[in-house]
Amino acid sequence: MKITPQDPDLTSVTWHKSSYSGGSGGECLEVSHDHPGLVPVRDSKNPDGPKLVLRAYAWSAFITDLKRER
């Protein structure tokens, strides 16, 4: 991934575990709401690993589609 000056600084964001994450600790996703218009996402089992940064509208469309699949 190419790092550009526009990439948000994620070093001090507050991460929130998804309410849909499994209780056994296996499927845990964390998101941050510290950057307006963006939704950083990471794997809670690998907090120092790579992070995805999605535009808020893309995240919203993704969640809407997941809910539709239920």
PDB file of N, H, CA, C and O in Angstrom:
ATOM      1  N   MET A   1       0.837  -1.169   0.000  1.00  0.00           N
ATOM      2  CA  MET A   1       0.000   0.000   0.000  1.00  0.00           C
ATOM      3  C   MET A   1       0.887   1.238   0.000  1.00  0.00           C
ATOM      4  O   MET A   1       1.828   1.335   0.787  1.00  0.00           O
ATOM      5  N   LYS A   2       0.591   2.161  -0.864  1.00  0.00           N
ATOM      6  H   LYS A   2      -0.174   2.082  -1.504  1.00  0.00           H
ATOM      7  CA  LYS A   2       1.340   3.403  -0.941  1.00  0.00           C
ATOM      8  C   LYS A   2       0.850   4.357   0.147  1.00  0.00           C
ATOM      9  O   LYS A   2      -0.349   4.614   0.256  1.00  0.00           O
ATOM     10  N   ILE A   3       1.756   4.869   0.932  1.00  0.00           N
ATOM     11  H   ILE A   3       2.730   4.660   0.844  1.00  0.00           H
ATOM     12  CA  ILE A   3       1.413   5.834   1.982  1.00  0.00           C
ATOM     13  C   ILE A   3       1.515   7.233   1.383  1.00  0.00           C
ATOM     14  O   ILE A   3       2.528   7.584   0.779  1.00  0.00           O
ATOM     15  N   THR A   4       0.478   8.017   1.550  1.00  0.00           N
ATOM     16  H   THR A   4      -0.345   7.732   2.040  1.00  0.00           H
ATOM     17  CA  THR A   4       0.466   9.382   1.037  1.00  0.00           C
ATOM     18  C   THR A   4       0.181  10.334   2.186  1.00  0.00           C
ATOM     19  O   THR A   4      -0.270   9.897   3.245  1.00  0.00           O
ATOM     20  N   PRO A   5       0.432  11.619   2.003  1.00  0.00           N
ATOM     21  CA  PRO A   5       0.154  12.580   3.087  1.00  0.00           C
ATOM     22  C   PRO A   5      -1.316  12.623   3.490  1.00  0.00           C
ATOM     23  O   PRO A   5      -1.628  13.065   4.596  1.00  0.00           O
ATOM     24  N   GLN A   6      -2.227  12.178   2.631  1.00  0.00           N
ATOM     25  H   GLN A   6      -1.974  11.819   1.733  1.00  0.00           H
ATOM     26  CA  GLN A   6      -3.640  12.206   2.944  1.00  0.00           C
ATOM     27  C   GLN A   6      -4.064  11.047   3.843  1.00  0.00           C
ATOM     28  O   GLN A   6      -5.173  11.062   4.376  1.00  0.00           O
ATOM     29  N   ASP A   7      -3.214  10.055   4.019  1.00  0.00           N
ATOM     30  H   ASP A   7      -2.313  10.043   3.586  1.00  0.00           H
ATOM     31  CA  ASP A   7      -3.571   8.927   4.868  1.00  0.00           C
ATOM     32  C   ASP A   7      -3.737   9.391   6.306  1.00  0.00           C
ATOM     33  O   ASP A   7      -2.889  10.118   6.823  1.00  0.00           O
ATOM     34  N   PRO A   8      -4.816   8.981   6.955  1.00  0.00           N
ATOM     35  CA  PRO A   8      -5.042   9.430   8.337  1.00  0.00           C
ATOM     36  C   PRO A   8      -4.043   8.808   9.306  1.00  0.00           C
ATOM     37  O   PRO A   8      -3.604   7.672   9.124  1.00  0.00           O
ATOM     38  N   ASP A   9      -3.699   9.561  10.322  1.00  0.00           N
ATOM     39  H   ASP A   9      -4.057  10.483  10.469  1.00  0.00           H
ATOM     40  CA  ASP A   9      -2.834   9.061  11.388  1.00  0.00           C
ATOM     41  C   ASP A   9      -3.697   8.216  12.323  1.00  0.00           C
ATOM     42  O   ASP A   9      -4.605   8.737  12.970  1.00  0.00           O
ATOM     43  N   LEU A  10      -3.419   6.923  12.397  1.00  0.00           N
ATOM     44  H   LEU A  10      -2.681   6.499  11.871  1.00  0.00           H
ATOM     45  CA  LEU A  10      -4.221   6.004  13.213  1.00  0.00           C
ATOM     46  C   LEU A  10      -3.532   5.631  14.522  1.00  0.00           C
ATOM     47  O   LEU A  10      -3.978   4.714  15.212  1.00  0.00           O
ATOM     48  N   THR A  11      -2.463   6.321  14.868  1.00  0.00           N
ATOM     49  H   THR A  11      -2.101   7.066  14.308  1.00  0.00           H
ATOM     50  CA  THR A  11      -1.710   5.943  16.063  1.00  0.00           C
ATOM     51  C   THR A  11      -2.440   6.209  17.368  1.00  0.00           C
ATOM     52  O   THR A  11      -2.188   5.526  18.360  1.00  0.00           O
ATOM     53  N   SER A  12      -3.337   7.184  17.390  1.00  0.00           N
ATOM     54  H   SER A  12      -3.541   7.739  16.584  1.00  0.00           H
ATOM     55  CA  SER A  12      -3.991   7.507  18.657  1.00  0.00           C
ATOM     56  C   SER A  12      -5.517   7.408  18.590  1.00  0.00           C
ATOM     57  O   SER A  12      -6.213   8.008  19.409  1.00  0.00           O
ATOM     58  N   VAL A  13      -6.036   6.658  17.623  1.00  0.00           N
ATOM     59  H   VAL A  13      -5.471   6.171  16.957  1.00  0.00           H
ATOM     60  CA  VAL A  13      -7.497   6.546  17.520  1.00  0.00           C
ATOM     61  C   VAL A  13      -8.030   5.587  18.580  1.00  0.00           C
ATOM     62  O   VAL A  13      -7.298   4.751  19.111  1.00  0.00           O
ATOM     63  N   THR A  14      -9.304   5.726  18.873  1.00  0.00           N
ATOM     64  H   THR A  14      -9.899   6.405  18.442  1.00  0.00           H
ATOM     65  CA  THR A  14      -9.990   4.836  19.801  1.00  0.00           C
ATOM     66  C   THR A  14     -10.695   3.770  18.977  1.00  0.00           C
ATOM     67  O   THR A  14     -11.492   4.087  18.093  1.00  0.00           O
ATOM     68  N   TRP A  15     -10.406   2.513  19.263  1.00  0.00           N
ATOM     69  H   TRP A  15      -9.759   2.256  19.981  1.00  0.00           H
ATOM     70  CA  TRP A  15     -10.996   1.399  18.520  1.00  0.00           C
ATOM     71  C   TRP A  15     -12.171   0.828  19.301  1.00  0.00           C
ATOM     72  O   TRP A  15     -12.138   0.744  20.529  1.00  0.00           O
ATOM     73  N   HIS A  16     -13.208   0.437  18.569  1.00  0.00           N
ATOM     74  H   HIS A  16     -13.234   0.505  17.571  1.00  0.00           H
ATOM     75  CA  HIS A  16     -14.407  -0.143  19.161  1.00  0.00           C
ATOM     76  C   HIS A  16     -14.661  -1.495  18.512  1.00  0.00           C
ATOM     77  O   HIS A  16     -14.700  -1.613  17.287  1.00  0.00           O
ATOM     78  N   LYS A  17     -14.833  -2.508  19.346  1.00  0.00           N
ATOM     79  H   LYS A  17     -14.801  -2.412  20.340  1.00  0.00           H
ATOM     80  CA  LYS A  17     -15.104  -3.843  18.825  1.00  0.00           C
ATOM     81  C   LYS A  17     -16.540  -3.905  18.334  1.00  0.00           C
ATOM     82  O   LYS A  17     -17.451  -3.368  18.964  1.00  0.00           O
ATOM     83  N   SER A  18     -16.727  -4.560  17.215  1.00  0.00           N
ATOM     84  H   SER A  18     -15.987  -4.997  16.703  1.00  0.00           H
ATOM     85  CA  SER A  18     -18.062  -4.726  16.657  1.00  0.00           C
ATOM     86  C   SER A  18     -18.952  -5.485  17.622  1.00  0.00           C
ATOM     87  O   SER A  18     -18.520  -6.450  18.252  1.00  0.00           O
ATOM     88  N   SER A  19     -20.199  -5.042  17.734  1.00  0.00           N
ATOM     89  H   SER A  19     -20.549  -4.258  17.222  1.00  0.00           H
ATOM     90  CA  SER A  19     -21.156  -5.743  18.596  1.00  0.00           C
ATOM     91  C   SER A  19     -21.521  -7.107  18.019  1.00  0.00           C
ATOM     92  O   SER A  19     -22.109  -7.937  18.713  1.00  0.00           O
ATOM     93  N   TYR A  20     -21.178  -7.342  16.765  1.00  0.00           N
ATOM     94  H   TYR A  20     -20.701  -6.668  16.202  1.00  0.00           H
ATOM     95  CA  TYR A  20     -21.463  -8.626  16.131  1.00  0.00           C
ATOM     96  C   TYR A  20     -20.294  -9.597  16.221  1.00  0.00           C
ATOM     97  O   TYR A  20     -20.392 -10.723  15.735  1.00  0.00           O
ATOM     98  N   SER A  21     -19.190  -9.181  16.834  1.00  0.00           N
ATOM     99  H   SER A  21     -19.111  -8.266  17.229  1.00  0.00           H
ATOM    100  CA  SER A  21     -18.030 -10.066  16.961  1.00  0.00           C
ATOM    101  C   SER A  21     -18.374 -11.242  17.855  1.00  0.00           C
ATOM    102  O   SER A  21     -19.110 -11.109  18.833  1.00  0.00           O
ATOM    103  N   GLY A  22     -17.836 -12.378  17.505  1.00  0.00           N
ATOM    104  H   GLY A  22     -17.238 -12.485  16.711  1.00  0.00           H
ATOM    105  CA  GLY A  22     -18.091 -13.590  18.279  1.00  0.00           C
ATOM    106  C   GLY A  22     -17.529 -13.491  19.682  1.00  0.00           C
ATOM    107  O   GLY A  22     -16.469 -12.896  19.877  1.00  0.00           O
ATOM    108  N   GLY A  23     -18.209 -14.056  20.659  1.00  0.00           N
ATOM    109  H   GLY A  23     -19.070 -14.539  20.501  1.00  0.00           H
ATOM    110  CA  GLY A  23     -17.778 -14.024  22.050  1.00  0.00           C
ATOM    111  C   GLY A  23     -16.558 -14.873  22.324  1.00  0.00           C
ATOM    112  O   GLY A  23     -15.899 -14.691  23.348  1.00  0.00           O
ATOM    113  N   SER A  24     -16.237 -15.810  21.421  1.00  0.00           N
ATOM    114  H   SER A  24     -16.773 -15.958  20.589  1.00  0.00           H
ATOM    115  CA  SER A  24     -15.089 -16.689  21.628  1.00  0.00           C
ATOM    116  C   SER A  24     -13.777 -16.025  21.245  1.00  0.00           C
ATOM    117  O   SER A  24     -12.711 -16.615  21.424  1.00  0.00           O
ATOM    118  N   GLY A  25     -13.839 -14.800  20.718  1.00  0.00           N
ATOM    119  H   GLY A  25     -14.704 -14.321  20.573  1.00  0.00           H
ATOM    120  CA  GLY A  25     -12.616 -14.092  20.359  1.00  0.00           C
ATOM    121  C   GLY A  25     -12.094 -14.441  18.992  1.00  0.00           C
ATOM    122  O   GLY A  25     -10.999 -14.011  18.630  1.00  0.00           O
ATOM    123  N   GLY A  26     -12.837 -15.206  18.217  1.00  0.00           N
ATOM    124  H   GLY A  26     -13.726 -15.555  18.511  1.00  0.00           H
ATOM    125  CA  GLY A  26     -12.355 -15.644  16.918  1.00  0.00           C
ATOM    126  C   GLY A  26     -12.585 -14.672  15.787  1.00  0.00           C
ATOM    127  O   GLY A  26     -11.699 -14.475  14.955  1.00  0.00           O
ATOM    128  N   GLU A  27     -13.746 -14.063  15.735  1.00  0.00           N
ATOM    129  H   GLU A  27     -14.466 -14.223  16.411  1.00  0.00           H
ATOM    130  CA  GLU A  27     -14.084 -13.196  14.614  1.00  0.00           C
ATOM    131  C   GLU A  27     -14.328 -11.774  15.102  1.00  0.00           C
ATOM    132  O   GLU A  27     -15.475 -11.338  15.202  1.00  0.00           O
ATOM    133  N   CYS A  28     -13.269 -11.061  15.400  1.00  0.00           N
ATOM    134  H   CYS A  28     -12.337 -11.415  15.319  1.00  0.00           H
ATOM    135  CA  CYS A  28     -13.417  -9.739  15.992  1.00  0.00           C
ATOM    136  C   CYS A  28     -12.919  -8.659  15.049  1.00  0.00           C
ATOM    137  O   CYS A  28     -11.783  -8.689  14.577  1.00  0.00           O
ATOM    138  N   LEU A  29     -13.788  -7.718  14.792  1.00  0.00           N
ATOM    139  H   LEU A  29     -14.711  -7.693  15.176  1.00  0.00           H
ATOM    140  CA  LEU A  29     -13.489  -6.584  13.946  1.00  0.00           C
ATOM    141  C   LEU A  29     -13.608  -5.338  14.804  1.00  0.00           C
ATOM    142  O   LEU A  29     -14.526  -5.219  15.615  1.00  0.00           O
ATOM    143  N   GLU A  30     -12.680  -4.412  14.623  1.00  0.00           N
ATOM    144  H   GLU A  30     -11.934  -4.509  13.964  1.00  0.00           H
ATOM    145  CA  GLU A  30     -12.734  -3.160  15.355  1.00  0.00           C
ATOM    146  C   GLU A  30     -12.760  -2.000  14.363  1.00  0.00           C
ATOM    147  O   GLU A  30     -12.120  -2.050  13.313  1.00  0.00           O
ATOM    148  N   VAL A  31     -13.499  -0.969  14.710  1.00  0.00           N
ATOM    149  H   VAL A  31     -14.018  -0.928  15.564  1.00  0.00           H
ATOM    150  CA  VAL A  31     -13.585   0.231  13.876  1.00  0.00           C
ATOM    151  C   VAL A  31     -13.309   1.452  14.742  1.00  0.00           C
ATOM    152  O   VAL A  31     -13.385   1.398  15.969  1.00  0.00           O
ATOM    153  N   SER A  32     -12.991   2.545  14.078  1.00  0.00           N
ATOM    154  H   SER A  32     -12.930   2.589  13.081  1.00  0.00           H
ATOM    155  CA  SER A  32     -12.777   3.809  14.774  1.00  0.00           C
ATOM    156  C   SER A  32     -13.695   4.859  14.161  1.00  0.00           C
ATOM    157  O   SER A  32     -13.968   4.840  12.961  1.00  0.00           O
ATOM    158  N   HIS A  33     -14.165   5.774  15.004  1.00  0.00           N
ATOM    159  H   HIS A  33     -13.943   5.789  15.978  1.00  0.00           H
ATOM    160  CA  HIS A  33     -15.027   6.857  14.549  1.00  0.00           C
ATOM    161  C   HIS A  33     -14.328   8.209  14.738  1.00  0.00           C
ATOM    162  O   HIS A  33     -14.988   9.245  14.816  1.00  0.00           O
ATOM    163  N   ASP A  34     -13.005   8.195  14.811  1.00  0.00           N
ATOM    164  H   ASP A  34     -12.469   7.353  14.748  1.00  0.00           H
ATOM    165  CA  ASP A  34     -12.245   9.409  15.102  1.00  0.00           C
ATOM    166  C   ASP A  34     -11.952  10.282  13.881  1.00  0.00           C
ATOM    167  O   ASP A  34     -11.453  11.397  14.032  1.00  0.00           O
ATOM    168  N   HIS A  35     -12.250   9.798  12.684  1.00  0.00           N
ATOM    169  H   HIS A  35     -12.656   8.892  12.561  1.00  0.00           H
ATOM    170  CA  HIS A  35     -11.966  10.547  11.459  1.00  0.00           C
ATOM    171  C   HIS A  35     -13.268  10.761  10.689  1.00  0.00           C
ATOM    172  O   HIS A  35     -13.760   9.828  10.053  1.00  0.00           O
ATOM    173  N   PRO A  36     -13.833  11.961  10.730  1.00  0.00           N
ATOM    174  CA  PRO A  36     -15.085  12.209  10.008  1.00  0.00           C
ATOM    175  C   PRO A  36     -14.960  11.867   8.527  1.00  0.00           C
ATOM    176  O   PRO A  36     -14.016  12.274   7.851  1.00  0.00           O
ATOM    177  N   GLY A  37     -15.936  11.111   8.049  1.00  0.00           N
ATOM    178  H   GLY A  37     -16.704  10.780   8.599  1.00  0.00           H
ATOM    179  CA  GLY A  37     -15.951  10.730   6.639  1.00  0.00           C
ATOM    180  C   GLY A  37     -15.179   9.474   6.322  1.00  0.00           C
ATOM    181  O   GLY A  37     -15.256   8.966   5.203  1.00  0.00           O
ATOM    182  N   LEU A  38     -14.428   8.957   7.295  1.00  0.00           N
ATOM    183  H   LEU A  38     -14.366   9.370   8.203  1.00  0.00           H
ATOM    184  CA  LEU A  38     -13.632   7.745   7.098  1.00  0.00           C
ATOM    185  C   LEU A  38     -13.938   6.744   8.200  1.00  0.00           C
ATOM    186  O   LEU A  38     -14.308   7.119   9.312  1.00  0.00           O
ATOM    187  N   VAL A  39     -13.779   5.461   7.876  1.00  0.00           N
ATOM    188  H   VAL A  39     -13.479   5.156   6.972  1.00  0.00           H
ATOM    189  CA  VAL A  39     -13.962   4.408   8.876  1.00  0.00           C
ATOM    190  C   VAL A  39     -12.750   3.477   8.821  1.00  0.00           C
ATOM    191  O   VAL A  39     -12.695   2.592   7.967  1.00  0.00           O
ATOM    192  N   PRO A  40     -11.773   3.665   9.725  1.00  0.00           N
ATOM    193  CA  PRO A  40     -10.661   2.727   9.818  1.00  0.00           C
ATOM    194  C   PRO A  40     -11.155   1.402  10.419  1.00  0.00           C
ATOM    195  O   PRO A  40     -11.975   1.395  11.337  1.00  0.00           O
ATOM    196  N   VAL A  41     -10.653   0.300   9.894  1.00  0.00           N
ATOM    197  H   VAL A  41      -9.987   0.306   9.147  1.00  0.00           H
ATOM    198  CA  VAL A  41     -11.066  -1.041  10.320  1.00  0.00           C
ATOM    199  C   VAL A  41      -9.815  -1.873  10.552  1.00  0.00           C
ATOM    200  O   VAL A  41      -8.853  -1.784   9.789  1.00  0.00           O
ATOM    201  N   ARG A  42      -9.828  -2.697  11.626  1.00  0.00           N
ATOM    202  H   ARG A  42     -10.609  -2.769  12.246  1.00  0.00           H
ATOM    203  CA  ARG A  42      -8.691  -3.588  11.871  1.00  0.00           C
ATOM    204  C   ARG A  42      -9.178  -4.897  12.476  1.00  0.00           C
ATOM    205  O   ARG A  42     -10.311  -4.993  12.945  1.00  0.00           O
ATOM    206  N   ASP A  43      -8.328  -5.879  12.459  1.00  0.00           N
ATOM    207  H   ASP A  43      -7.407  -5.801  12.077  1.00  0.00           H
ATOM    208  CA  ASP A  43      -8.571  -7.182  13.071  1.00  0.00           C
ATOM    209  C   ASP A  43      -8.108  -7.086  14.526  1.00  0.00           C
ATOM    210  O   ASP A  43      -6.937  -6.806  14.782  1.00  0.00           O
ATOM    211  N   SER A  44      -9.004  -7.311  15.467  1.00  0.00           N
ATOM    212  H   SER A  44      -9.955  -7.539  15.258  1.00  0.00           H
ATOM    213  CA  SER A  44      -8.639  -7.151  16.877  1.00  0.00           C
ATOM    214  C   SER A  44      -7.593  -8.165  17.337  1.00  0.00           C
ATOM    215  O   SER A  44      -6.899  -7.930  18.327  1.00  0.00           O
ATOM    216  N   LYS A  45      -7.475  -9.281  16.637  1.00  0.00           N
ATOM    217  H   LYS A  45      -8.038  -9.472  15.833  1.00  0.00           H
ATOM    218  CA  LYS A  45      -6.470 -10.281  17.000  1.00  0.00           C
ATOM    219  C   LYS A  45      -5.072  -9.856  16.561  1.00  0.00           C
ATOM    220  O   LYS A  45      -4.073 -10.407  17.024  1.00  0.00           O
ATOM    221  N   ASN A  46      -5.009  -8.867  15.661  1.00  0.00           N
ATOM    222  H   ASN A  46      -5.820  -8.419  15.285  1.00  0.00           H
ATOM    223  CA  ASN A  46      -3.731  -8.382  15.153  1.00  0.00           C
ATOM    224  C   ASN A  46      -3.747  -6.853  15.126  1.00  0.00           C
ATOM    225  O   ASN A  46      -3.713  -6.253  14.051  1.00  0.00           O
ATOM    226  N   PRO A  47      -3.798  -6.216  16.306  1.00  0.00           N
ATOM    227  CA  PRO A  47      -3.960  -4.754  16.361  1.00  0.00           C
ATOM    228  C   PRO A  47      -2.807  -3.979  15.730  1.00  0.00           C
ATOM    229  O   PRO A  47      -2.997  -2.830  15.329  1.00  0.00           O
ATOM    230  N   ASP A  48      -1.635  -4.564  15.632  1.00  0.00           N
ATOM    231  H   ASP A  48      -1.481  -5.497  15.958  1.00  0.00           H
ATOM    232  CA  ASP A  48      -0.499  -3.883  15.007  1.00  0.00           C
ATOM    233  C   ASP A  48      -0.393  -4.190  13.521  1.00  0.00           C
ATOM    234  O   ASP A  48       0.492  -3.678  12.837  1.00  0.00           O
ATOM    235  N   GLY A  49      -1.290  -5.020  13.028  1.00  0.00           N
ATOM    236  H   GLY A  49      -2.010  -5.436  13.584  1.00  0.00           H
ATOM    237  CA  GLY A  49      -1.279  -5.406  11.626  1.00  0.00           C
ATOM    238  C   GLY A  49      -1.884  -4.334  10.742  1.00  0.00           C
ATOM    239  O   GLY A  49      -2.128  -3.212  11.186  1.00  0.00           O
ATOM    240  N   PRO A  50      -2.122  -4.684   9.496  1.00  0.00           N
ATOM    241  CA  PRO A  50      -2.667  -3.709   8.551  1.00  0.00           C
ATOM    242  C   PRO A  50      -4.073  -3.250   8.923  1.00  0.00           C
ATOM    243  O   PRO A  50      -4.838  -3.971   9.563  1.00  0.00           O
ATOM    244  N   LYS A  51      -4.379  -2.056   8.511  1.00  0.00           N
ATOM    245  H   LYS A  51      -3.757  -1.470   7.990  1.00  0.00           H
ATOM    246  CA  LYS A  51      -5.708  -1.485   8.732  1.00  0.00           C
ATOM    247  C   LYS A  51      -6.291  -1.096   7.379  1.00  0.00           C
ATOM    248  O   LYS A  51      -5.563  -0.700   6.468  1.00  0.00           O
ATOM    249  N   LEU A  52      -7.594  -1.210   7.260  1.00  0.00           N
ATOM    250  H   LEU A  52      -8.185  -1.532   8.000  1.00  0.00           H
ATOM    251  CA  LEU A  52      -8.297  -0.713   6.089  1.00  0.00           C
ATOM    252  C   LEU A  52      -8.901   0.630   6.457  1.00  0.00           C
ATOM    253  O   LEU A  52      -9.389   0.811   7.573  1.00  0.00           O
ATOM    254  N   VAL A  53      -8.872   1.561   5.536  1.00  0.00           N
ATOM    255  H   VAL A  53      -8.476   1.414   4.630  1.00  0.00           H
ATOM    256  CA  VAL A  53      -9.525   2.848   5.761  1.00  0.00           C
ATOM    257  C   VAL A  53     -10.532   3.027   4.630  1.00  0.00           C
ATOM    258  O   VAL A  53     -10.165   3.185   3.466  1.00  0.00           O
ATOM    259  N   LEU A  54     -11.792   2.998   4.996  1.00  0.00           N
ATOM    260  H   LEU A  54     -12.091   2.869   5.942  1.00  0.00           H
ATOM    261  CA  LEU A  54     -12.871   3.103   4.021  1.00  0.00           C
ATOM    262  C   LEU A  54     -13.558   4.454   4.142  1.00  0.00           C
ATOM    263  O   LEU A  54     -13.630   5.033   5.226  1.00  0.00           O
ATOM    264  N   ARG A  55     -14.048   4.934   3.047  1.00  0.00           N
ATOM    265  H   ARG A  55     -13.990   4.463   2.166  1.00  0.00           H
ATOM    266  CA  ARG A  55     -14.901   6.124   3.095  1.00  0.00           C
ATOM    267  C   ARG A  55     -16.184   5.724   3.809  1.00  0.00           C
ATOM    268  O   ARG A  55     -16.638   4.586   3.681  1.00  0.00           O
ATOM    269  N   ALA A  56     -16.770   6.649   4.559  1.00  0.00           N
ATOM    270  H   ALA A  56     -16.401   7.573   4.663  1.00  0.00           H
ATOM    271  CA  ALA A  56     -17.953   6.339   5.364  1.00  0.00           C
ATOM    272  C   ALA A  56     -19.092   5.798   4.502  1.00  0.00           C
ATOM    273  O   ALA A  56     -19.797   4.885   4.932  1.00  0.00           O
ATOM    274  N   TYR A  57     -19.288   6.338   3.297  1.00  0.00           N
ATOM    275  H   TYR A  57     -18.715   7.080   2.948  1.00  0.00           H
ATOM    276  CA  TYR A  57     -20.373   5.847   2.451  1.00  0.00           C
ATOM    277  C   TYR A  57     -20.124   4.417   1.981  1.00  0.00           C
ATOM    278  O   TYR A  57     -21.072   3.649   1.822  1.00  0.00           O
ATOM    279  N   ALA A  58     -18.863   4.048   1.758  1.00  0.00           N
ATOM    280  H   ALA A  58     -18.093   4.672   1.888  1.00  0.00           H
ATOM    281  CA  ALA A  58     -18.548   2.675   1.361  1.00  0.00           C
ATOM    282  C   ALA A  58     -18.788   1.710   2.525  1.00  0.00           C
ATOM    283  O   ALA A  58     -19.305   0.611   2.326  1.00  0.00           O
ATOM    284  N   TRP A  59     -18.416   2.119   3.725  1.00  0.00           N
ATOM    285  H   TRP A  59     -17.996   3.012   3.886  1.00  0.00           H
ATOM    286  CA  TRP A  59     -18.650   1.306   4.925  1.00  0.00           C
ATOM    287  C   TRP A  59     -20.149   1.114   5.132  1.00  0.00           C
ATOM    288  O   TRP A  59     -20.605   0.007   5.416  1.00  0.00           O
ATOM    289  N   SER A  60     -20.903   2.183   4.990  1.00  0.00           N
ATOM    290  H   SER A  60     -20.533   3.083   4.759  1.00  0.00           H
ATOM    291  CA  SER A  60     -22.350   2.112   5.161  1.00  0.00           C
ATOM    292  C   SER A  60     -22.976   1.160   4.137  1.00  0.00           C
ATOM    293  O   SER A  60     -23.853   0.368   4.482  1.00  0.00           O
ATOM    294  N   ALA A  61     -22.533   1.235   2.893  1.00  0.00           N
ATOM    295  H   ALA A  61     -21.821   1.878   2.613  1.00  0.00           H
ATOM    296  CA  ALA A  61     -23.045   0.330   1.857  1.00  0.00           C
ATOM    297  C   ALA A  61     -22.679  -1.116   2.168  1.00  0.00           C
ATOM    298  O   ALA A  61     -23.488  -2.019   1.950  1.00  0.00           O
ATOM    299  N   PHE A  62     -21.486  -1.343   2.667  1.00  0.00           N
ATOM    300  H   PHE A  62     -20.830  -0.610   2.844  1.00  0.00           H
ATOM    301  CA  PHE A  62     -21.035  -2.684   3.045  1.00  0.00           C
ATOM    302  C   PHE A  62     -21.913  -3.254   4.157  1.00  0.00           C
ATOM    303  O   PHE A  62     -22.362  -4.396   4.065  1.00  0.00           O
ATOM    304  N   ILE A  63     -22.161  -2.473   5.202  1.00  0.00           N
ATOM    305  H   ILE A  63     -21.797  -1.545   5.277  1.00  0.00           H
ATOM    306  CA  ILE A  63     -22.989  -2.924   6.329  1.00  0.00           C
ATOM    307  C   ILE A  63     -24.423  -3.180   5.875  1.00  0.00           C
ATOM    308  O   ILE A  63     -25.039  -4.167   6.276  1.00  0.00           O
ATOM    309  N   THR A  64     -24.950  -2.291   5.042  1.00  0.00           N
ATOM    310  H   THR A  64     -24.450  -1.489   4.717  1.00  0.00           H
ATOM    311  CA  THR A  64     -26.311  -2.468   4.522  1.00  0.00           C
ATOM    312  C   THR A  64     -26.419  -3.769   3.749  1.00  0.00           C
ATOM    313  O   THR A  64     -27.400  -4.499   3.893  1.00  0.00           O
ATOM    314  N   ASP A  65     -25.424  -4.061   2.935  1.00  0.00           N
ATOM    315  H   ASP A  65     -24.628  -3.468   2.819  1.00  0.00           H
ATOM    316  CA  ASP A  65     -25.427  -5.306   2.152  1.00  0.00           C
ATOM    317  C   ASP A  65     -25.332  -6.523   3.060  1.00  0.00           C
ATOM    318  O   ASP A  65     -26.004  -7.525   2.820  1.00  0.00           O
ATOM    319  N   LEU A  66     -24.515  -6.450   4.086  1.00  0.00           N
ATOM    320  H   LEU A  66     -23.969  -5.636   4.280  1.00  0.00           H
ATOM    321  CA  LEU A  66     -24.407  -7.578   5.039  1.00  0.00           C
ATOM    322  C   LEU A  66     -25.736  -7.849   5.721  1.00  0.00           C
ATOM    323  O   LEU A  66     -26.140  -9.002   5.874  1.00  0.00           O
ATOM    324  N   LYS A  67     -26.409  -6.794   6.128  1.00  0.00           N
ATOM    325  H   LYS A  67     -26.080  -5.857   6.004  1.00  0.00           H
ATOM    326  CA  LYS A  67     -27.700  -6.946   6.801  1.00  0.00           C
ATOM    327  C   LYS A  67     -28.753  -7.556   5.865  1.00  0.00           C
ATOM    328  O   LYS A  67     -29.625  -8.308   6.300  1.00  0.00           O
ATOM    329  N   ARG A  68     -28.656  -7.226   4.604  1.00  0.00           N
ATOM    330  H   ARG A  68     -27.947  -6.615   4.251  1.00  0.00           H
ATOM    331  CA  ARG A  68     -29.584  -7.752   3.616  1.00  0.00           C
ATOM    332  C   ARG A  68     -29.390  -9.259   3.424  1.00  0.00           C
ATOM    333  O   ARG A  68     -30.340  -9.968   3.095  1.00  0.00           O
ATOM    334  N   GLU A  69     -28.184  -9.740   3.625  1.00  0.00           N
ATOM    335  H   GLU A  69     -27.411  -9.163   3.892  1.00  0.00           H
ATOM    336  CA  GLU A  69     -27.854 -11.162   3.442  1.00  0.00           C
ATOM    337  C   GLU A  69     -28.428 -12.032   4.551  1.00  0.00           C
ATOM    338  O   GLU A  69     -28.504 -13.250   4.387  1.00  0.00           O
ATOM    339  N   ARG A  70     -28.824 -11.464   5.645  1.00  0.00           N
ATOM    340  H   ARG A  70     -28.763 -10.475   5.779  1.00  0.00           H
ATOM    341  CA  ARG A  70     -29.330 -12.235   6.786  1.00  0.00           C
ATOM    342  C   ARG A  70     -30.654 -12.776   6.482  1.00  0.00           C
ATOM    343  O   ARG A  70     -31.250 -13.456   7.317  1.00  0.00           O
TER     344      ARG A  70
END
